[in-house]
Amino acid sequence: LIAIERTVAKFQLIRILCKCNKTHRCKWITKRVVKKLSISESDFWKIWEIQSIEPPKKMKPIRQKRKVADEEAVQRRRSRRLEMQNGISYENEMQNLQQSFEASAKQSTLDFEEYKRPEGALTMLDCCIPLQSNEKAEDVANLSTLFGKLKMVEDCRFNISDWKTSDRILEQLSNLNYRERLKLVRSRIYSLCIHPSNCRILVTAGDKTGRIGFADLTDHVADVSEAPTWQFAPHSAPVNCIRFAPDPTKLFSCSYDGSARYLDLEAGIFEEIFVDDEACKGFDFLSNNELLISLHDGTVCKVDIREPMKNSKPCVSNAGRLRTVSVHPLEKNYFIIASMLGLATVWDLRKLKNPVSELKHKSGVNSAYFSPLTGNKVLTAAASNTIEVWDTMKMTKTKKLKSIPHNNFVGRWVTNFRPVWHPTVESVCFSGSTDSIRHIEVFDENLRAVKLLGVTTMCSIIDCHPERAILCGGNSSGYVSVFI
């Protein structure tokens, strides 16, 4: 049998015979095959039985059905007409819908009125928000009295030293005392300014909702949190820039609502000097009555408050989304604008076809300011997390003097950092900080952090008194921190 199994031809022939004759045995075929293969008949039938047995079929695995979780019963939509039988009538349903529509329309109207830009001249009484008392007239009268005392030298009630020279300024900054913080406006502070009076300490700030706040710190130097405050709403959107004119009887402001105004401190009227569909981002003075205003769409307009608003002229167009504008302190024909295109460009009012020079940055520029005394330097802050100082002694050949890494990413809830120069010493500048230990950073001419003024909150906007040793910082909650 072993020899037969090794013979492939024999097995193949037997296999064929087995497949052809499975049910019965053909004797004559068997005899001839046995004779041909030289095997016995019994061996043949043994092989036949083995080959004729079909291999067992493989059993397919039985797949168990997964138990499907019971789906939550979804309430089917039903006809309102069919639900009338449950006591719900079509008339009542329509009445409820009408009431909800009327309430929504009323709320939309209120929201529109709240954010609608005020038009024309506004008196202080028109836009006053009473805080000290329930009567607007009383608050306005008190503030008007304060405005009248700003020039009264005989009414000086404080003795604060002037800013020192450059060799002693750092020592003086170290001796400044933190006088707590004061709630000045309703929400996030976008701009901050201190009146240049030597007799009174008047701090002003503009916030996100369009309000302008005033605080008299004269009698509350030890604890400014108790100082009286006043608030007005001449704008309906963030007040991004607020400054006193060279003639300090006028307070200028510009807003995202596209308007620019000035408050005549003597007359008590917010005069409207500029209106545009684009947001106003910043301004600077050419003189007591002329200023440049930068708009969101890349336009810089020249405005003369003595002329009608329609006479305002665009100086620069399509310069990218603009931020700040700064006029050279000595040569008033030159000004610099900060753009989100990654450029701070210097322009000449006499030749506006092309910029005089470009200060290139890796990302958008948040601010750019000439140094306050000579204008020989420009201080910039960029979204690429840098603070830089540029040499502008020769306007056509500007060069970068120093650049340091500085975290300028503050998110959407905090006003962007806008580093500023010291008003009397060009070798010192200030900036806010994102460090976990809150402070205001003081940099020297090489942008080395030489002093940290500790505060209890992140101060994005900083301003100094132009003559006296007073420094303020504003945060995103409407508070002003004071150093004296």
C-alpha positions in Angstrom: 0.0 0.0 0.0 2.8 2.3 0.7 4.3 1.8 -2.8 0.9 2.4 -4.3 0.3 5.6 -2.4 3.6 7.0 -3.6 2.6 6.5 -7.2 0.9 9.7 -8.2 -0.5 8.3 -11.5 -2.2 5.4 -9.7 -3.9 7.6 -7.2 -5.1 10.0 -9.9 -6.6 7.1 -11.8 -8.3 5.6 -8.8 -9.6 9.1 -7.8 -11.2 9.5 -11.2 -12.8 6.0 -11.0 -14.1 6.8 -7.6 -15.7 10.0 -8.7 -17.3 8.4 -11.7 -18.6 5.4 -9.8 -19.6 6.4 -6.3 -22.9 4.6 -5.9 -22.1 1.2 -7.3 -19.1 -0.9 -8.1 -18.4 -1.7 -11.8 -16.8 -5.2 -11.7 -15.4 -5.0 -15.2 -13.8 -1.7 -14.6 -12.4 -2.9 -11.3 -10.8 -6.1 -12.8 -9.1 -4.1 -15.6 -7.8 -1.5 -13.2 -6.5 -4.1 -10.7 -4.8 -5.9 -13.5 -3.3 -2.7 -14.9 -2.1 -1.5 -11.5 -0.9 -5.0 -10.3 -2.7 -4.7 -7.0 -5.2 -6.9 -5.2 -8.9 -6.2 -5.5 -9.2 -5.8 -1.7 -6.5 -3.1 -1.7 -8.3 -1.4 -4.5 -11.6 -1.2 -2.7 -9.8 0.1 0.4 -8.4 3.0 -1.6 -11.8 3.5 -3.3 -13.5 3.9 0.0 -10.9 6.4 1.3 -11.1 8.5 -1.9 -14.9 8.5 -2.2 -15.3 10.0 1.3 -15.9 13.7 0.9 -14.1 16.0 3.3 -16.2 17.4 6.1 -17.5 20.9 5.4 -16.2 23.6 7.6 -18.7 25.0 10.0 -19.3 28.7 9.7 -19.0 30.5 13.0 -22.3 31.7 14.4 -22.3 35.4 14.8 -24.1 36.6 17.9 -26.3 39.5 17.3 -25.3 42.6 19.3 -27.8 44.0 21.6 -28.7 47.4 20.3 -29.3 49.9 23.1 -32.8 51.1 23.3 -33.0 54.5 21.5 -34.4 57.3 23.4 -37.9 58.0 22.6 -38.1 61.1 20.3 -41.1 63.1 20.7 -43.0 63.3 17.5 -44.2 66.5 16.1 -47.8 67.0 16.5 -50.3 69.2 14.8 -51.4 72.3 16.7 -54.9 71.7 15.4 -55.0 68.3 17.0 -53.7 69.7 20.3 -56.7 72.0 20.6 -58.5 69.3 22.3 -56.0 69.6 25.2 -57.0 73.2 25.8 -54.4 74.9 23.6 -56.1 77.2 21.1 -54.7 78.6 17.9 -55.5 82.2 19.1 -53.6 81.8 22.3 -50.6 80.4 20.5 -50.5 83.3 18.0 -50.9 85.8 20.8 -47.8 84.3 22.7 -45.8 84.4 19.5 -46.7 88.1 18.9 -45.7 89.0 22.4 -42.3 87.3 22.1 -41.7 89.1 18.7 -42.6 92.5 20.2 -40.3 91.9 23.2 -37.4 90.9 20.9 -38.0 93.9 18.7 -38.0 96.2 21.7 -34.7 94.7 23.0 -33.1 95.2 19.6 -34.2 98.8 19.6 -32.7 99.3 23.0 -29.5 97.7 21.9 -29.4 99.9 18.8 -30.0 103.0 20.8 -27.3 102.1 23.3 -24.7 101.7 20.5 -25.9 104.4 18.3 -23.3 107.1 17.7 -24.3 110.4 19.3 -24.6 113.2 16.8 -23.7 116.9 17.0 -22.4 118.9 20.0 -23.3 117.5 23.4 -23.4 119.3 26.7 -21.9 117.7 29.8 -25.4 117.5 31.2 -26.6 115.5 28.1 -24.1 112.7 28.4 -23.4 112.7 32.2 -23.8 109.4 34.1 -24.6 110.3 37.7 -22.3 108.6 40.2 -21.8 110.9 43.2 -25.4 111.8 43.5 -28.7 111.1 41.8 -28.7 114.5 40.1 -26.8 115.1 36.9 -26.8 118.8 37.4 -25.0 118.5 40.7 -22.3 116.3 39.3 -21.8 118.6 36.3 -21.6 121.6 38.6 -19.0 120.0 40.8 -16.8 119.0 37.8 -17.1 122.4 36.3 -15.9 123.9 39.5 -12.9 121.6 39.4 -12.1 122.6 35.8 -12.1 126.2 36.9 -9.4 125.5 39.5 -6.9 123.9 37.2 -5.2 127.2 36.5 -5.5 128.6 40.0 -1.9 128.6 41.3 -3.0 130.0 44.7 -5.2 126.9 45.2 -2.4 124.4 45.0 -3.0 121.7 47.6 -0.1 119.3 47.1 3.6 119.4 47.0 4.9 116.8 44.5 8.4 117.1 43.2 9.2 117.5 39.5 10.7 114.8 37.4 14.5 114.6 37.9 17.1 114.7 35.2 18.3 111.6 33.4 21.1 110.8 36.0 18.6 110.7 38.9 15.4 109.6 37.2 15.9 105.9 38.1 16.4 106.8 41.8 13.2 108.9 41.7 11.2 106.1 40.1 12.4 103.8 42.9 11.1 106.2 45.5 7.6 106.3 44.0 4.9 104.9 46.3 2.0 102.8 45.1 -1.2 104.6 46.1 -3.7 101.8 45.5 -6.1 101.8 42.6 -9.3 103.7 41.7 -12.4 102.5 39.8 -12.6 105.2 37.2 -14.7 103.9 34.3 -17.2 101.1 33.7 -15.2 98.6 31.7 -11.8 98.0 30.0 -9.5 101.0 29.7 -8.4 101.8 26.2 -6.8 105.2 26.8 -5.4 107.2 29.7 -4.2 110.8 30.3 -3.2 113.1 33.1 -3.9 116.8 33.0 -0.7 118.9 32.9 -1.9 121.2 35.7 0.6 121.9 38.5 -2.2 122.7 41.0 -4.6 119.7 40.7 -4.2 116.0 39.9 -6.9 115.3 37.3 -6.8 111.8 35.7 -9.0 110.9 32.7 -9.6 107.6 31.0 -11.6 106.2 28.1 -13.2 102.8 28.2 -14.7 100.1 25.9 -18.3 101.3 26.1 -17.5 104.9 25.0 -17.3 106.5 28.4 -14.8 109.1 29.6 -14.1 109.2 33.3 -12.5 111.9 35.4 -11.0 111.6 38.9 -9.7 114.4 41.2 -6.8 112.9 43.2 -5.7 116.2 44.8 -7.1 115.6 48.3 -6.7 111.9 48.2 -3.0 111.3 47.5 -2.6 108.9 50.4 -5.6 106.7 49.3 -6.8 107.4 45.8 -9.6 104.8 46.1 -11.7 107.5 47.9 -11.2 110.2 45.3 -14.4 111.6 43.6 -15.1 110.4 40.0 -17.3 111.5 37.2 -18.3 109.7 34.0 -19.7 110.9 30.6 -20.7 109.0 27.5 -19.9 111.2 24.4 -19.1 108.0 22.3 -20.8 104.7 21.8 -17.7 102.5 21.2 -14.2 102.1 22.6 -12.4 105.4 23.2 -9.0 104.4 21.8 -7.1 107.7 22.3 -7.6 110.6 24.7 -5.2 113.5 25.2 -5.2 117.1 26.3 -4.3 119.6 23.7 -1.2 121.9 23.9 -3.8 124.3 25.2 -4.9 122.2 28.2 -8.4 123.7 28.2 -9.5 121.1 25.6 -9.6 117.4 26.0 -9.6 115.5 22.7 -10.9 111.9 22.1 -11.5 109.6 19.2 -13.5 106.4 19.2 -14.2 103.2 17.2 -17.7 104.7 16.4 -15.9 106.8 13.8 -16.1 110.2 15.6 -13.6 112.5 17.2 -14.6 115.2 19.8 -13.1 117.6 22.1 -14.4 118.8 25.5 -14.1 122.5 26.1 -13.4 122.5 29.8 -14.5 126.2 30.1 -17.8 125.8 28.1 -18.6 122.3 29.2 -19.5 121.1 25.7 -18.3 118.0 23.8 -17.8 119.4 20.3 -17.9 117.0 17.3 -14.9 117.7 14.9 -14.8 114.5 12.8 -17.1 111.8 11.6 -16.4 108.8 9.4 -17.8 105.3 8.7 -14.4 103.8 9.7 -13.2 103.4 13.2 -10.8 106.1 14.5 -7.7 104.5 16.0 -5.5 107.4 17.1 -4.6 111.0 16.7 -1.8 113.5 17.4 -1.5 117.3 17.4 0.0 119.5 14.7 -0.9 122.6 16.6 -3.5 123.8 19.1 -6.2 123.6 16.4 -4.9 121.0 13.9 -4.5 117.2 14.3 -4.0 114.1 12.4 -6.4 111.2 12.8 -5.6 107.6 11.8 -8.5 105.4 10.6 -8.9 101.6 10.5 -9.0 101.4 6.7 -5.5 102.9 6.3 -6.4 106.5 5.9 -4.8 109.5 7.8 -6.9 112.6 7.8 -5.9 116.2 8.6 -8.5 118.0 10.7 -8.7 121.7 11.6 -11.3 122.3 14.4 -11.8 125.9 13.2 -13.2 124.7 9.9 -16.3 122.6 9.0 -16.0 118.9 9.2 -16.4 118.5 5.5 -13.1 120.3 4.9 -11.0 117.5 6.5 -8.5 116.2 4.0 -7.1 112.6 3.7 -3.3 112.7 3.7 -2.5 109.0 3.4 -4.6 106.2 1.9 -4.4 102.4 1.8 -1.6 102.1 4.3 -3.1 99.0 5.9 -5.0 98.7 9.1 -3.6 101.5 11.2 -3.1 101.8 14.9 -1.3 104.9 16.2 -0.1 108.1 14.7 2.7 110.3 16.1 3.8 113.7 15.0 7.5 114.8 15.3 7.8 117.1 18.3 10.0 119.6 16.5 9.6 119.2 12.8 5.8 119.0 12.5 5.8 118.1 8.9 6.9 114.5 9.8 4.7 111.9 11.3 4.8 108.2 11.8 2.0 105.6 11.6 1.9 102.1 12.9 0.3 99.5 10.6 -0.8 95.9 10.9 1.1 95.2 7.6 4.3 95.0 9.7 5.4 98.5 9.0 5.9 101.8 10.8 6.2 104.4 8.1 7.4 107.9 8.3 5.6 110.5 6.1 6.2 114.1 5.1 3.1 116.3 4.9 4.8 118.2 2.0 5.4 115.1 -0.1 2.7 112.5 0.5 3.2 110.4 -2.6 5.5 107.9 -0.9 6.7 107.4 2.6 10.0 108.9 3.6 11.2 105.7 5.3 9.8 102.3 6.5 10.6 100.6 9.8 10.0 97.0 9.0 8.9 94.4 11.6 8.1 90.7 11.4 4.5 91.2 12.3 1.9 93.9 12.8 3.0 97.0 14.7 0.7 97.9 17.7 2.3 101.4 18.3 5.0 103.7 17.2 5.9 107.0 19.0 8.6 109.7 18.5 10.7 110.5 21.5 9.0 113.5 23.2 11.8 116.1 23.2 14.0 115.7 20.1 12.2 113.1 18.0 15.5 111.4 17.3 14.2 108.0 18.3 11.0 106.0 17.7 9.7 103.4 20.2 7.6 100.6 18.7 5.8 97.4 19.9 5.0 94.6 17.5 2.7 91.6 17.5 5.9 89.5 16.9 6.6 89.9 20.7 9.3 92.6 20.4 9.9 96.1 21.6 12.2 98.1 19.4 14.0 101.5 19.4 14.9 103.1 16.0 17.2 106.0 15.2 15.3 108.7 13.3 17.9 111.5 13.4 18.0 111.2 9.6 14.4 110.5 8.4 15.6 109.0 5.1 18.1 106.7 6.8 16.4 105.1 9.8 18.1 102.2 11.5 17.2 99.9 14.3 19.2 100.6 17.5 17.9 97.9 19.8 15.3 95.1 19.9 14.3 92.9 22.8 11.9 90.0 23.1 8.8 91.0 25.0 5.5 89.1 25.4 2.9 91.4 23.8 0.3 88.7 23.4 -2.5 89.7 25.8 -5.5 88.0 24.2 -8.9 89.5 23.4 -9.9 90.6 26.9 -6.9 93.0 27.5 -5.9 96.1 25.6 -2.7 95.7 23.6 0.5 97.1 25.1 1.5 100.5 23.8 4.9 101.3 25.4 5.4 105.1 26.0 8.3 107.4 26.5 9.0 109.2 29.8 7.8 112.8 29.2 11.1 114.5 30.2 13.8 111.9 29.9 14.2 110.2 26.5 16.4 107.4 27.9 13.5 105.9 29.9 10.3 104.2 28.7 7.4 102.2 30.2 5.5 99.1 29.3 2.9 96.7 30.7 3.9 93.2 31.5 2.2 89.7 31.2 4.4 88.3 34.0 2.5 86.4 36.8 4.0 88.9 39.3 2.1 92.1 38.2 4.3 95.2 37.6 5.0 98.0 35.2 8.4 97.7 33.5 10.8 100.5 33.3 13.4 100.3 30.5 16.6 102.4 29.9 17.9 103.6 26.6 19.2 100.1 25.8 15.9 98.5 26.6 17.1 96.9 29.8 14.5 96.4 32.5 16.0 98.6 35.2 13.0 98.9 37.5 9.7 97.0 38.1 6.9 99.0 39.7 4.8 96.5 41.5 1.0 96.6 41.1 -1.9 94.3 41.8 -3.2 94.0 38.2 -2.0 94.0 34.6 -1.7 97.6 33.4 -1.8 97.8 29.6 -2.1 101.6 29.2 0.4 103.9 31.0 0.7 107.7 31.2 2.9 110.1 33.2 2.3 113.7 34.3 4.4 115.9 32.0 6.1 117.7 34.8 5.3 116.2 38.3 6.4 112.7 39.4 3.1 111.0 38.9 2.5 107.8 37.0 -0.7 105.9 36.3 -1.6 102.6 34.7 -5.0 101.4 33.5 -6.3 97.8 33.4 -9.1 95.8 31.7 -11.6 96.3 34.6 -11.7 100.1 34.5 -9.3 100.5 37.4 -6.4 103.0 37.5 -3.3 102.3 39.5 -1.4 105.4 40.8 2.2 106.0 41.7 3.1 109.3 43.4 
